[in-house]
Structures are given as C-alpha cells and as structure tokens.
C-alpha cells in the first residue's frame, strides 16, 4: 500500500513539475523580444505579437545601452542607425552586415529560425 502511495506521489510531483517548467517556455517571444542569435557584438531578437501573430525582428549591439533606442542597430530597411549621443565612428564589415541581413531575413520569413549561416 505504501508503495502505491509513493508511486502516486511521484506521478503527481513529476506532472506538476513538467507543467510548471513548461510554463516558462510558452510565452517566450510573445509580446516581448527574445534573443534568437548572436554575431560578434550583435544580437538578433524577435517578438511575436499575440493579437495579430505578426513577427517583429531586430538587430542591435546591446553593449551601448539596455534600451533598444540607445543601441547601434539596424532599422527595418537594414540600414545602420546610431543613438544621438554616440559618434558615428563604428564601421561594420560587409561580411558581418551580410550575416545580419541574412539572419533578419530568416527571422522575418518564418516562425522557425535556425541559427548558423
């Protein structure tokens, strides 16, 4: 009898643990930006708007600020933008720009994103 109670307790414990742990992953990327990939100092992030299911993707360099507008970043046309307080002395290599544009294209074209080149 004690063995059945322990088995039932384990089943309940594991079930609750799985439900609790899976709750963390359900909202990843919904209505908030989530990191998908990184290239050098650059981060690729995506958000899925839950009301419209639209994908929003962005690339930026987080080291210049925690708020997106305070970072060196690419705009929606993949052009380099600088925050007003930074001098425009950062140059991006054509190879890195190609990687970033490719990553943003993959991010924007499908909900499935595979990192790598």
Biopython code that builds the backbone (N, CA, C, O; Angstrom):
import numpy as np
from Bio.PDB.StructureBuilder import StructureBuilder

atoms = [
    (1, "UNK", "N", (0.824, -1.192, 0.000)),
    (1, "UNK", "CA", (0.000, 0.000, 0.000)),
    (1, "UNK", "C", (0.867, 1.255, 0.000)),
    (1, "UNK", "O", (0.579, 2.225, -0.700)),
    (2, "UNK", "N", (1.941, 1.219, 0.802)),
    (2, "UNK", "CA", (2.842, 2.372, 0.871)),
    (2, "UNK", "C", (3.524, 2.601, -0.470)),
    (2, "UNK", "O", (3.741, 3.748, -0.862)),
    (3, "UNK", "N", (3.862, 1.537, -1.175)),
    (3, "UNK", "CA", (4.500, 1.648, -2.489)),
    (3, "UNK", "C", (3.597, 2.333, -3.508)),
    (3, "UNK", "O", (4.072, 3.114, -4.332)),
    (4, "UNK", "N", (2.277, 2.043, -3.455)),
    (4, "UNK", "CA", (1.331, 2.686, -4.372)),
    (4, "UNK", "C", (1.224, 4.177, -4.084)),
    (4, "UNK", "O", (1.121, 4.986, -5.006)),
    (5, "UNK", "N", (1.249, 4.544, -2.789)),
    (5, "UNK", "CA", (1.160, 5.962, -2.420)),
    (5, "UNK", "C", (2.400, 6.720, -2.881)),
    (5, "UNK", "O", (2.302, 7.851, -3.358)),
    (6, "UNK", "N", (3.562, 6.094, -2.737)),
    (6, "UNK", "CA", (4.808, 6.737, -3.186)),
    (6, "UNK", "C", (4.794, 6.891, -4.706)),
    (6, "UNK", "O", (5.195, 7.931, -5.229)),
    (7, "UNK", "N", (4.335, 5.867, -5.409)),
    (7, "UNK", "CA", (4.241, 5.935, -6.868)),
    (7, "UNK", "C", (3.279, 7.026, -7.322)),
    (7, "UNK", "O", (3.563, 7.757, -8.271)),
    (8, "UNK", "N", (2.137, 7.133, -6.639)),
    (8, "UNK", "CA", (1.163, 8.172, -6.962)),
    (8, "UNK", "C", (1.742, 9.554, -6.663)),
    (8, "UNK", "O", (1.564, 10.489, -7.443)),
    (9, "UNK", "N", (2.431, 9.678, -5.538)),
    (9, "UNK", "CA", (3.062, 10.952, -5.177)),
    (9, "UNK", "C", (4.087, 11.362, -6.241)),
    (9, "UNK", "O", (4.128, 12.522, -6.652)),
    (10, "UNK", "N", (4.905, 10.415, -6.678)),
    (10, "UNK", "CA", (5.906, 10.714, -7.716)),
    (10, "UNK", "C", (5.239, 11.157, -9.014)),
    (10, "UNK", "O", (5.678, 12.117, -9.647)),
    (11, "UNK", "N", (4.188, 10.462, -9.403)),
    (11, "UNK", "CA", (3.466, 10.813, -10.622)),
    (11, "UNK", "C", (2.915, 12.236, -10.533)),
    (11, "UNK", "O", (3.057, 13.018, -11.473)),
    (12, "UNK", "N", (2.295, 12.565, -9.420)),
    (12, "UNK", "CA", (1.755, 13.915, -9.228)),
    (12, "UNK", "C", (2.882, 14.935, -9.213)),
    (12, "UNK", "O", (2.777, 15.985, -9.846)),
    (13, "UNK", "N", (3.947, 14.638, -8.503)),
    (13, "UNK", "CA", (5.087, 15.559, -8.417)),
    (13, "UNK", "C", (5.694, 15.822, -9.795)),
    (13, "UNK", "O", (5.938, 16.975, -10.150)),
    (14, "UNK", "N", (5.938, 14.772, -10.570)),
    (14, "UNK", "CA", (6.521, 14.935, -11.906)),
    (14, "UNK", "C", (5.570, 15.681, -12.843)),
    (14, "UNK", "O", (6.001, 16.509, -13.645)),
    (15, "UNK", "N", (4.286, 15.385, -12.734)),
    (15, "UNK", "CA", (3.305, 16.075, -13.582)),
    (15, "UNK", "C", (3.280, 17.569, -13.288)),
    (15, "UNK", "O", (3.276, 18.387, -14.208)),
    (16, "UNK", "N", (3.263, 17.923, -12.018)),
    (16, "UNK", "CA", (3.270, 19.343, -11.635)),
    (16, "UNK", "C", (4.578, 19.998, -12.047)),
    (16, "UNK", "O", (4.583, 21.136, -12.517)),
    (17, "UNK", "N", (5.680, 19.293, -11.877)),
    (17, "UNK", "CA", (6.982, 19.842, -12.273)),
    (17, "UNK", "C", (7.034, 20.134, -13.767)),
    (17, "UNK", "O", (7.524, 21.185, -14.179)),
    (18, "UNK", "N", (6.537, 19.221, -14.569)),
    (18, "UNK", "CA", (6.537, 19.412, -16.027)),
    (18, "UNK", "C", (5.640, 20.582, -16.410)),
    (18, "UNK", "O", (6.019, 21.408, -17.241)),
    (19, "UNK", "N", (4.465, 20.661, -15.818)),
    (19, "UNK", "CA", (3.567, 21.781, -16.114)),
    (19, "UNK", "C", (4.187, 23.111, -15.701)),
    (19, "UNK", "O", (4.097, 24.095, -16.435)),
    (20, "UNK", "N", (4.805, 23.140, -14.546)),
    (20, "UNK", "CA", (5.431, 24.369, -14.057)),
    (20, "UNK", "C", (6.597, 24.781, -14.951)),
    (20, "UNK", "O", (6.723, 25.952, -15.307)),
    (21, "UNK", "N", (7.441, 23.833, -15.310)),
    (21, "UNK", "CA", (8.609, 24.141, -16.146)),
    (21, "UNK", "C", (8.190, 24.547, -17.553)),
    (21, "UNK", "O", (8.790, 25.452, -18.133)),
    (22, "UNK", "N", (7.185, 23.903, -18.107)),
    (22, "UNK", "CA", (6.765, 24.238, -19.468)),
    (22, "UNK", "C", (6.120, 25.612, -19.539)),
    (22, "UNK", "O", (6.083, 26.219, -20.609)),
    (23, "UNK", "N", (5.620, 26.105, -18.436)),
    (23, "UNK", "CA", (5.004, 27.429, -18.409)),
    (23, "UNK", "C", (6.007, 28.525, -18.736)),
    (23, "UNK", "O", (5.618, 29.570, -19.257)),
    (24, "UNK", "N", (7.278, 28.318, -18.447)),
    (24, "UNK", "CA", (8.302, 29.312, -18.740)),
    (24, "UNK", "C", (8.529, 29.457, -20.240)),
    (24, "UNK", "O", (8.882, 30.541, -20.702)),
    (25, "UNK", "N", (8.337, 28.402, -20.998)),
    (25, "UNK", "CA", (8.641, 28.413, -22.415)),
    (25, "UNK", "C", (7.449, 28.809, -23.282)),
    (25, "UNK", "O", (7.623, 29.156, -24.450)),
    (26, "UNK", "N", (6.267, 28.761, -22.735)),
    (26, "UNK", "CA", (5.069, 29.049, -23.509)),
    (26, "UNK", "C", (5.062, 30.488, -24.009)),
    (26, "UNK", "O", (4.652, 30.744, -25.141)),
    (27, "UNK", "N", (5.507, 31.425, -23.187)),
    (27, "UNK", "CA", (5.413, 32.832, -23.540)),
    (27, "UNK", "C", (6.692, 33.400, -24.136)),
    (27, "UNK", "O", (6.763, 34.607, -24.369)),
    (28, "UNK", "N", (7.688, 32.591, -24.388)),
    (28, "UNK", "CA", (8.947, 33.086, -24.948)),
    (28, "UNK", "C", (8.694, 33.707, -26.308)),
    (28, "UNK", "O", (8.209, 33.040, -27.222)),
    (29, "UNK", "N", (9.020, 34.971, -26.440)),
    (29, "UNK", "CA", (8.862, 35.658, -27.706)),
    (29, "UNK", "C", (7.476, 36.217, -27.966)),
    (29, "UNK", "O", (7.276, 36.893, -28.976)),
    (30, "UNK", "N", (6.514, 35.963, -27.095)),
    (30, "UNK", "CA", (5.189, 36.533, -27.264)),
    (30, "UNK", "C", (5.148, 37.896, -26.597)),
    (30, "UNK", "O", (5.339, 38.015, -25.387)),
    (31, "UNK", "N", (4.899, 38.912, -27.392)),
    (31, "UNK", "CA", (4.747, 40.288, -26.915)),
    (31, "UNK", "C", (5.981, 40.838, -26.215)),
    (31, "UNK", "O", (5.909, 41.885, -25.572)),
    (32, "UNK", "N", (7.085, 40.164, -26.326)),
    (32, "UNK", "CA", (8.352, 40.657, -25.792)),
    (32, "UNK", "C", (9.481, 40.092, -26.657)),
    (32, "UNK", "O", (9.375, 38.985, -27.185)),
    (33, "UNK", "N", (10.542, 40.849, -26.793)),
    (33, "UNK", "CA", (11.643, 40.396, -27.642)),
    (33, "UNK", "C", (12.466, 39.323, -26.939)),
    (33, "UNK", "O", (12.770, 39.427, -25.751)),
    (34, "UNK", "N", (12.818, 38.294, -27.699)),
    (34, "UNK", "CA", (13.624, 37.177, -27.224)),
    (34, "UNK", "C", (14.840, 37.040, -28.135)),
    (34, "UNK", "O", (14.725, 37.153, -29.355)),
    (35, "UNK", "N", (15.997, 36.797, -27.538)),
    (35, "UNK", "CA", (17.223, 36.632, -28.317)),
    (35, "UNK", "C", (17.175, 35.327, -29.108)),
    (35, "UNK", "O", (16.906, 34.259, -28.559)),
    (36, "UNK", "N", (17.445, 35.438, -30.419)),
    (36, "UNK", "CA", (17.491, 34.262, -31.291)),
    (36, "UNK", "C", (18.910, 33.853, -31.639)),
    (36, "UNK", "O", (19.224, 32.666, -31.722)),
    (37, "UNK", "N", (19.773, 34.857, -31.846)),
    (37, "UNK", "CA", (21.104, 34.573, -32.355)),
    (37, "UNK", "C", (22.037, 35.720, -31.995)),
    (37, "UNK", "O", (21.595, 36.809, -31.631)),
    (38, "UNK", "N", (23.335, 35.457, -32.104)),
    (38, "UNK", "CA", (24.345, 36.482, -31.844)),
    (38, "UNK", "C", (25.470, 36.360, -32.859)),
    (38, "UNK", "O", (25.900, 35.258, -33.200)),
    (39, "UNK", "N", (25.938, 37.503, -33.334)),
    (39, "UNK", "CA", (27.071, 37.596, -34.248)),
    (39, "UNK", "C", (27.992, 38.677, -33.717)),
    (39, "UNK", "O", (27.592, 39.838, -33.629)),
    (40, "UNK", "N", (29.210, 38.319, -33.366)),
    (40, "UNK", "CA", (30.158, 39.272, -32.780)),
    (40, "UNK", "C", (29.477, 39.974, -31.608)),
    (40, "UNK", "O", (29.070, 39.314, -30.651)),
    (41, "UNK", "N", (29.348, 41.294, -31.665)),
    (41, "UNK", "CA", (28.689, 42.053, -30.596)),
    (41, "UNK", "C", (27.207, 42.277, -30.871)),
    (41, "UNK", "O", (26.534, 42.960, -30.099)),
    (42, "UNK", "N", (26.702, 41.726, -31.936)),
    (42, "UNK", "CA", (25.327, 41.957, -32.362)),
    (42, "UNK", "C", (24.390, 40.866, -31.860)),
    (42, "UNK", "O", (24.773, 39.702, -31.741)),
    (43, "UNK", "N", (23.148, 41.267, -31.565)),
    (43, "UNK", "CA", (22.111, 40.349, -31.119)),
    (43, "UNK", "C", (20.919, 40.435, -32.069)),
    (43, "UNK", "O", (20.480, 41.527, -32.429)),
    (44, "UNK", "N", (20.406, 39.286, -32.466)),
    (44, "UNK", "CA", (19.188, 39.198, -33.273)),
    (44, "UNK", "C", (18.061, 38.816, -32.319)),
    (44, "UNK", "O", (18.161, 37.828, -31.592)),
    (45, "UNK", "N", (16.985, 39.609, -32.327)),
    (45, "UNK", "CA", (15.855, 39.361, -31.428)),
    (45, "UNK", "C", (14.557, 39.314, -32.227)),
    (45, "UNK", "O", (14.443, 39.907, -33.300)),
    (46, "UNK", "N", (13.579, 38.590, -31.672)),
    (46, "UNK", "CA", (12.268, 38.501, -32.318)),
    (46, "UNK", "C", (11.165, 38.582, -31.275)),
    (46, "UNK", "O", (11.308, 38.145, -30.133)),
    (47, "UNK", "N", (10.061, 39.162, -31.724)),
    (47, "UNK", "CA", (8.840, 39.222, -30.916)),
    (47, "UNK", "C", (7.689, 38.784, -31.809)),
    (47, "UNK", "O", (7.629, 39.149, -32.983)),
    (48, "UNK", "N", (6.773, 37.998, -31.246)),
    (48, "UNK", "CA", (5.538, 37.637, -31.934)),
    (48, "UNK", "C", (4.415, 38.359, -31.205)),
    (48, "UNK", "O", (4.203, 38.151, -30.011)),
    (49, "UNK", "N", (3.702, 39.205, -31.930)),
    (49, "UNK", "CA", (2.580, 39.923, -31.327)),
    (49, "UNK", "C", (1.404, 38.959, -31.219)),
    (49, "UNK", "O", (0.910, 38.458, -32.229)),
    (50, "UNK", "N", (0.960, 38.702, -29.997)),
    (50, "UNK", "CA", (-0.043, 37.661, -29.769)),
    (50, "UNK", "C", (-1.406, 37.995, -30.371)),
    (50, "UNK", "O", (-2.146, 37.084, -30.744)),
    (51, "UNK", "N", (-1.751, 39.261, -30.474)),
    (51, "UNK", "CA", (-3.058, 39.634, -31.014)),
    (51, "UNK", "C", (-3.141, 39.451, -32.528)),
    (51, "UNK", "O", (-4.189, 39.075, -33.053)),
    (52, "UNK", "N", (-2.039, 39.716, -33.229)),
    (52, "UNK", "CA", (-2.051, 39.677, -34.697)),
    (52, "UNK", "C", (-1.168, 38.583, -35.290)),
    (52, "UNK", "O", (-1.207, 38.347, -36.498)),
    (53, "UNK", "N", (-0.378, 37.919, -34.463)),
    (53, "UNK", "CA", (0.590, 36.906, -34.893)),
    (53, "UNK", "C", (1.650, 37.463, -35.838)),
    (53, "UNK", "O", (2.238, 36.710, -36.614)),
    (54, "UNK", "N", (1.901, 38.763, -35.785)),
    (54, "UNK", "CA", (2.944, 39.377, -36.598)),
    (54, "UNK", "C", (4.304, 39.129, -35.974)),
    (54, "UNK", "O", (4.449, 39.113, -34.751)),
    (55, "UNK", "N", (5.311, 38.932, -36.842)),
    (55, "UNK", "CA", (6.691, 38.776, -36.402)),
    (55, "UNK", "C", (7.400, 40.120, -36.486)),
    (55, "UNK", "O", (7.270, 40.835, -37.479)),
    (56, "UNK", "N", (8.147, 40.461, -35.448)),
    (56, "UNK", "CA", (8.986, 41.647, -35.437)),
    (56, "UNK", "C", (10.402, 41.204, -35.106)),
    (56, "UNK", "O", (10.631, 40.556, -34.085)),
    (57, "UNK", "N", (11.346, 41.550, -35.961)),
    (57, "UNK", "CA", (12.733, 41.145, -35.779)),
    (57, "UNK", "C", (13.619, 42.379, -35.761)),
    (57, "UNK", "O", (13.334, 43.374, -36.428)),
    (58, "UNK", "N", (14.695, 42.300, -34.990)),
    (58, "UNK", "CA", (15.615, 43.429, -34.914)),
    (58, "UNK", "C", (17.022, 42.948, -34.625)),
    (58, "UNK", "O", (17.234, 41.856, -34.096)),
    (59, "UNK", "N", (17.987, 43.801, -34.989)),
    (59, "UNK", "CA", (19.407, 43.530, -34.740)),
    (59, "UNK", "C", (19.995, 44.756, -34.066)),
    (59, "UNK", "O", (19.747, 45.885, -34.489)),
    (60, "UNK", "N", (20.779, 44.532, -33.012)),
    (60, "UNK", "CA", (21.380, 45.656, -32.294)),
    (60, "UNK", "C", (22.625, 45.203, -31.547)),
    (60, "UNK", "O", (22.913, 44.012, -31.425)),
    (61, "UNK", "N", (23.357, 46.208, -31.047)),
    (61, "UNK", "CA", (24.544, 45.961, -30.221)),
    (61, "UNK", "C", (24.206, 46.356, -28.783)),
    (61, "UNK", "O", (24.226, 47.545, -28.465)),
    (62, "UNK", "N", (23.897, 45.402, -27.907)),
    (62, "UNK", "CA", (23.455, 45.703, -26.549)),
    (62, "UNK", "C", (24.469, 46.427, -25.673)),
    (62, "UNK", "O", (24.083, 47.013, -24.662)),
    (63, "UNK", "N", (25.730, 46.408, -26.019)),
    (63, "UNK", "CA", (26.733, 46.988, -25.124)),
    (63, "UNK", "C", (26.598, 48.499, -24.965)),
    (63, "UNK", "O", (27.159, 49.068, -24.028)),
    (64, "UNK", "N", (25.866, 49.159, -25.856)),
    (64, "UNK", "CA", (25.729, 50.607, -25.761)),
    (64, "UNK", "C", (24.530, 51.047, -24.940)),
    (64, "UNK", "O", (24.373, 52.243, -24.695)),
    (65, "UNK", "N", (23.698, 50.148, -24.517)),
    (65, "UNK", "CA", (22.559, 50.523, -23.688)),
    (65, "UNK", "C", (21.582, 49.385, -23.533)),
    (65, "UNK", "O", (21.535, 48.480, -24.367)),
    (66, "UNK", "N", (20.797, 49.423, -22.466)),
    (66, "UNK", "CA", (19.826, 48.367, -22.225)),
    (66, "UNK", "C", (18.536, 48.610, -23.000)),
    (66, "UNK", "O", (17.798, 47.668, -23.290)),
    (67, "UNK", "N", (18.264, 49.854, -23.331)),
    (67, "UNK", "CA", (17.074, 50.182, -24.105)),
    (67, "UNK", "C", (17.433, 50.141, -25.579)),
    (67, "UNK", "O", (18.501, 50.617, -25.963)),
    (68, "UNK", "N", (16.578, 49.591, -26.401)),
    (68, "UNK", "CA", (16.879, 49.386, -27.820)),
    (68, "UNK", "C", (17.255, 50.685, -28.526)),
    (68, "UNK", "O", (18.168, 50.687, -29.351)),
    (69, "UNK", "N", (16.585, 51.771, -28.225)),
    (69, "UNK", "CA", (16.861, 53.055, -28.870)),
    (69, "UNK", "C", (18.213, 53.636, -28.527)),
    (69, "UNK", "O", (18.677, 54.554, -29.202)),
    (70, "UNK", "N", (18.855, 53.125, -27.498)),
    (70, "UNK", "CA", (20.170, 53.638, -27.103)),
    (70, "UNK", "C", (21.309, 52.789, -27.662)),
    (70, "UNK", "O", (22.460, 52.952, -27.258)),
    (71, "UNK", "N", (20.997, 51.894, -28.579)),
    (71, "UNK", "CA", (21.999, 50.994, -29.160)),
    (71, "UNK", "C", (22.282, 51.342, -30.619)),
    (71, "UNK", "O", (21.455, 51.941, -31.306)),
    (72, "UNK", "N", (23.472, 50.950, -31.072)),
    (72, "UNK", "CA", (23.707, 50.924, -32.514)),
    (72, "UNK", "C", (22.866, 49.763, -33.030)),
    (72, "UNK", "O", (22.899, 48.671, -32.462)),
    (73, "UNK", "N", (22.109, 49.994, -34.106)),
    (73, "UNK", "CA", (21.144, 48.989, -34.543)),
    (73, "UNK", "C", (20.876, 49.115, -36.038)),
    (73, "UNK", "O", (21.313, 50.065, -36.687)),
    (74, "UNK", "N", (20.159, 48.148, -36.561)),
    (74, "UNK", "CA", (19.699, 48.197, -37.947)),
    (74, "UNK", "C", (18.216, 48.549, -37.940)),
    (74, "UNK", "O", (17.458, 48.040, -37.114)),
    (75, "UNK", "N", (17.801, 49.424, -38.864)),
    (75, "UNK", "CA", (16.386, 49.772, -38.952)),
    (75, "UNK", "C", (15.633, 48.720, -39.769)),
    (75, "UNK", "O", (16.204, 47.695, -40.139)),
    (76, "UNK", "N", (14.371, 48.970, -40.046)),
    (76, "UNK", "CA", (13.549, 47.985, -40.764)),
    (76, "UNK", "C", (14.009, 47.776, -42.205)),
    (76, "UNK", "O", (13.643, 46.786, -42.837)),
    (77, "UNK", "N", (14.813, 48.709, -42.725)),
    (77, "UNK", "CA", (15.385, 48.569, -44.066)),
    (77, "UNK", "C", (16.829, 48.067, -44.005)),
    (77, "UNK", "O", (17.540, 48.087, -45.009)),
    (78, "UNK", "N", (17.255, 47.621, -42.832)),
    (78, "UNK", "CA", (18.605, 47.094, -42.580)),
    (78, "UNK", "C", (19.696, 48.143, -42.774)),
    (78, "UNK", "O", (20.804, 47.820, -43.204)),
    (79, "UNK", "N", (19.383, 49.389, -42.459)),
    (79, "UNK", "CA", (20.386, 50.458, -42.507)),
    (79, "UNK", "C", (20.867, 50.738, -41.095)),
    (79, "UNK", "O", (20.100, 50.654, -40.136)),
    (80, "UNK", "N", (22.145, 51.072, -40.976)),
    (80, "UNK", "CA", (22.779, 51.308, -39.687)),
    (80, "UNK", "C", (22.274, 52.604, -39.057)),
    (80, "UNK", "O", (22.294, 53.657, -39.694)),
    (81, "UNK", "N", (21.819, 52.525, -37.799)),
    (81, "UNK", "CA", (21.369, 53.691, -37.042)),
    (81, "UNK", "C", (22.218, 53.833, -35.787)),
    (81, "UNK", "O", (22.599, 52.842, -35.164)),
    (82, "UNK", "N", (22.507, 55.075, -35.426)),
    (82, "UNK", "CA", (23.288, 55.373, -34.232)),
    (82, "UNK", "C", (22.429, 56.170, -33.263)),
    (82, "UNK", "O", (21.627, 56.996, -33.698)),
    (83, "UNK", "N", (22.576, 55.943, -31.957)),
    (83, "UNK", "CA", (21.916, 56.821, -30.996)),
    (83, "UNK", "C", (22.523, 58.226, -31.107)),
    (83, "UNK", "O", (23.676, 58.370, -31.511)),
    (84, "UNK", "N", (21.764, 59.240, -30.756)),
    (84, "UNK", "CA", (22.223, 60.617, -30.912)),
    (84, "UNK", "C", (23.483, 60.909, -30.111)),
    (84, "UNK", "O", (24.305, 61.721, -30.533)),
    (85, "UNK", "N", (23.648, 60.268, -28.976)),
    (85, "UNK", "CA", (24.782, 60.597, -28.110)),
    (85, "UNK", "C", (26.086, 59.909, -28.523)),
    (85, "UNK", "O", (27.135, 60.210, -27.953)),
    (86, "UNK", "N", (26.051, 59.005, -29.483)),
    (86, "UNK", "CA", (27.264, 58.312, -29.924)),
    (86, "UNK", "C", (27.794, 58.920, -31.215)),
    (86, "UNK", "O", (27.030, 59.318, -32.095)),
    (87, "UNK", "N", (29.100, 58.983, -31.305)),
    (87, "UNK", "CA", (29.709, 59.409, -32.560)),
    (87, "UNK", "C", (29.570, 58.284, -33.581)),
    (87, "UNK", "O", (29.551, 57.107, -33.223)),
    (88, "UNK", "N", (29.475, 58.651, -34.830)),
    (88, "UNK", "CA", (29.276, 57.660, -35.894)),
    (88, "UNK", "C", (30.617, 57.141, -36.394)),
    (88, "UNK", "O", (30.935, 57.253, -37.577)),
    (89, "UNK", "N", (31.391, 56.578, -35.491)),
    (89, "UNK", "CA", (32.707, 56.076, -35.884)),
    (89, "UNK", "C", (32.753, 54.550, -35.964)),
    (89, "UNK", "O", (33.813, 53.980, -36.220)),
    (90, "UNK", "N", (31.634, 53.892, -35.751)),
    (90, "UNK", "CA", (31.588, 52.435, -35.845)),
    (90, "UNK", "C", (31.396, 52.043, -37.303)),
    (90, "UNK", "O", (30.494, 52.545, -37.974)),
    (91, "UNK", "N", (32.229, 51.164, -37.780)),
    (91, "UNK", "CA", (32.082, 50.651, -39.142)),
    (91, "UNK", "C", (31.812, 49.159, -39.068)),
    (91, "UNK", "O", (32.409, 48.437, -38.270)),
    (92, "UNK", "N", (30.919, 48.726, -39.901)),
    (92, "UNK", "CA", (30.555, 47.315, -39.931)),
    (92, "UNK", "C", (31.116, 46.699, -41.209)),
    (92, "UNK", "O", (31.001, 47.273, -42.292)),
    (93, "UNK", "N", (31.716, 45.539, -41.069)),
    (93, "UNK", "CA", (32.300, 44.882, -42.244)),
    (93, "UNK", "C", (31.189, 44.368, -43.160)),
    (93, "UNK", "O", (30.111, 44.012, -42.684)),
    (94, "UNK", "N", (31.439, 44.328, -44.452)),
    (94, "UNK", "CA", (30.436, 43.785, -45.379)),
    (94, "UNK", "C", (30.051, 42.341, -45.040)),
    (94, "UNK", "O", (28.899, 41.944, -45.217)),
    (95, "UNK", "N", (31.014, 41.565, -44.556)),
    (95, "UNK", "CA", (30.730, 40.170, -44.187)),
    (95, "UNK", "C", (29.745, 40.105, -43.022)),
    (95, "UNK", "O", (28.781, 39.340, -43.064)),
    (96, "UNK", "N", (29.987, 40.913, -41.976)),
    (96, "UNK", "CA", (29.089, 40.925, -40.826)),
    (96, "UNK", "C", (27.719, 41.471, -41.219)),
    (96, "UNK", "O", (26.695, 40.939, -40.789)),
    (97, "UNK", "N", (27.690, 42.520, -42.026)),
    (97, "UNK", "CA", (26.410, 43.076, -42.477)),
    (97, "UNK", "C", (25.621, 42.022, -43.243)),
    (97, "UNK", "O", (24.402, 41.938, -43.098)),
    (98, "UNK", "N", (26.297, 41.223, -44.053)),
    (98, "UNK", "CA", (25.632, 40.137, -44.777)),
    (98, "UNK", "C", (25.038, 39.104, -43.833)),
    (98, "UNK", "O", (23.916, 38.641, -44.042)),
    (99, "UNK", "N", (25.783, 38.742, -42.796)),
    (99, "UNK", "CA", (25.284, 37.783, -41.803)),
    (99, "UNK", "C", (24.050, 38.324, -41.092)),
    (99, "UNK", "O", (23.069, 37.607, -40.895)),
    (100, "UNK", "N", (24.111, 39.609, -40.706)),
    (100, "UNK", "CA", (22.984, 40.217, -40.001)),
    (100, "UNK", "C", (21.748, 40.291, -40.898)),
    (100, "UNK", "O", (20.644, 39.959, -40.467)),
    (101, "UNK", "N", (21.934, 40.720, -42.126)),
    (101, "UNK", "CA", (20.802, 40.802, -43.060)),
    (101, "UNK", "C", (20.204, 39.420, -43.325)),
    (101, "UNK", "O", (18.984, 39.276, -43.404)),
    (102, "UNK", "N", (21.049, 38.417, -43.460)),
    (102, "UNK", "CA", (20.576, 37.051, -43.671)),
    (102, "UNK", "C", (19.781, 36.565, -42.455)),
    (102, "UNK", "O", (18.717, 35.963, -42.601)),
    (103, "UNK", "N", (20.305, 36.830, -41.264)),
    (103, "UNK", "CA", (19.610, 36.417, -40.040)),
    (103, "UNK", "C", (18.264, 37.125, -39.913)),
    (103, "UNK", "O", (17.268, 36.503, -39.543)),
    (104, "UNK", "N", (18.229, 38.422, -40.216)),
    (104, "UNK", "CA", (16.963, 39.155, -40.152)),
    (104, "UNK", "C", (15.974, 38.640, -41.197)),
    (104, "UNK", "O", (14.778, 38.542, -40.925)),
    (105, "UNK", "N", (16.461, 38.317, -42.371)),
    (105, "UNK", "CA", (15.585, 37.763, -43.412)),
    (105, "UNK", "C", (14.981, 36.434, -42.947)),
    (105, "UNK", "O", (13.779, 36.214, -43.099)),
    (106, "UNK", "N", (15.809, 35.549, -42.380)),
    (106, "UNK", "CA", (15.309, 34.264, -41.873)),
    (106, "UNK", "C", (14.306, 34.487, -40.750)),
    (106, "UNK", "O", (13.284, 33.805, -40.673)),
    (107, "UNK", "N", (14.604, 35.444, -39.881)),
    (107, "UNK", "CA", (13.732, 35.741, -38.751)),
    (107, "UNK", "C", (12.369, 36.232, -39.223)),
    (107, "UNK", "O", (11.336, 35.817, -38.697)),
    (108, "UNK", "N", (12.371, 37.111, -40.210)),
    (108, "UNK", "CA", (11.126, 37.727, -40.692)),
    (108, "UNK", "C", (10.302, 36.800, -41.587)),
    (108, "UNK", "O", (9.092, 36.984, -41.719)),
    (109, "UNK", "N", (10.945, 35.811, -42.197)),
    (109, "UNK", "CA", (10.251, 34.992, -43.192)),
    (109, "UNK", "C", (9.543, 33.767, -42.620)),
    (109, "UNK", "O", (8.681, 33.192, -43.284)),
    (110, "UNK", "N", (9.889, 33.361, -41.406)),
    (110, "UNK", "CA", (9.293, 32.142, -40.862)),
    (110, "UNK", "C", (9.344, 32.160, -39.339)),
    (110, "UNK", "O", (10.235, 32.764, -38.742)),
    (111, "UNK", "N", (8.388, 31.497, -38.727)),
    (111, "UNK", "CA", (8.392, 31.363, -37.269)),
    (111, "UNK", "C", (9.530, 30.449, -36.823)),
    (111, "UNK", "O", (9.986, 30.530, -35.682)),
    (112, "UNK", "N", (9.989, 29.579, -37.725)),
    (112, "UNK", "CA", (11.097, 28.674, -37.412)),
    (112, "UNK", "C", (12.394, 29.359, -37.793)),
    (112, "UNK", "O", (12.588, 29.754, -38.943)),
    (113, "UNK", "N", (13.278, 29.494, -36.823)),
    (113, "UNK", "CA", (14.573, 30.136, -37.059)),
    (113, "UNK", "C", (15.665, 29.154, -36.683)),
    (113, "UNK", "O", (15.681, 28.623, -35.573)),
    (114, "UNK", "N", (16.578, 28.916, -37.611)),
    (114, "UNK", "CA", (17.728, 28.073, -37.293)),
    (114, "UNK", "C", (18.967, 28.945, -37.332)),
    (114, "UNK", "O", (19.221, 29.640, -38.315)),
    (115, "UNK", "N", (19.730, 28.904, -36.265)),
    (115, "UNK", "CA", (20.940, 29.719, -36.215)),
    (115, "UNK", "C", (21.997, 29.113, -37.122)),
    (115, "UNK", "O", (21.892, 27.963, -37.547)),
    (116, "UNK", "N", (22.996, 29.893, -37.401)),
    (116, "UNK", "CA", (24.052, 29.445, -38.298)),
    (116, "UNK", "C", (23.936, 30.144, -39.626)),
    (116, "UNK", "O", (23.028, 30.942, -39.860)),
    (117, "UNK", "N", (24.867, 29.830, -40.484)),
    (117, "UNK", "CA", (24.925, 30.550, -41.762)),
    (117, "UNK", "C", (24.421, 29.768, -42.917)),
    (117, "UNK", "O", (24.418, 30.264, -44.043)),
]
sb = StructureBuilder()
sb.init_structure("model")
sb.init_model(0)
sb.init_chain("A")
sb.init_seg("    ")
for serial, (resi, resn, name, xyz) in enumerate(atoms, 1):
    if name == "N":
        sb.init_residue(resn, " ", resi, " ")
    sb.init_atom(name, np.array(xyz, "f"), 0.0, 1.0, " ", f" {name:<3s}", serial, name[0])
structure = sb.get_structure()
